[in-house]
Structure formats: C-alpha cells, structure tokens
C-alpha cells in the first residue's frame, strides 16, 4: 500500500513541477498549489509510519513512546 502511495505522490510532484515550469501565470499558481498538497501528503505519509500516537491517551501523564512533550512550558 505504501508503494502505491509513494508512486501517487511522486506523480503529483511531477505534475506540480511541470505546471510551475510553464509560462502561463494561472498554471504556475495551480502548480504551486499542487506542490503544496504533495508536500502535505509527504508529511502525512511520514507520520503514518510511526507506531505511537501523537497525543497522550486519557489518564496518562507521559507519552507511550517516551517522546518529548511538544509544549514544554508549564501553565500555572
């Protein structure tokens, strides 16, 4: 399944690059939007490979995977 997703994302990136390289301003804008969407898909796919959730489960005081807290400040 991940191979299919990687192939699909690579096709989206290629389409975005081809649109950005065209001389028409509308195609350039659409190409940038497509590249932005491809970047989001790459980040989501990279996050989907990690086995631990990104949030703390209800009732827990630490992450299950031993990761760092994203908000280190203590609010009093």
Order of alpha helices (4+ residues) and beta strands (2+ residues): alpha-alpha
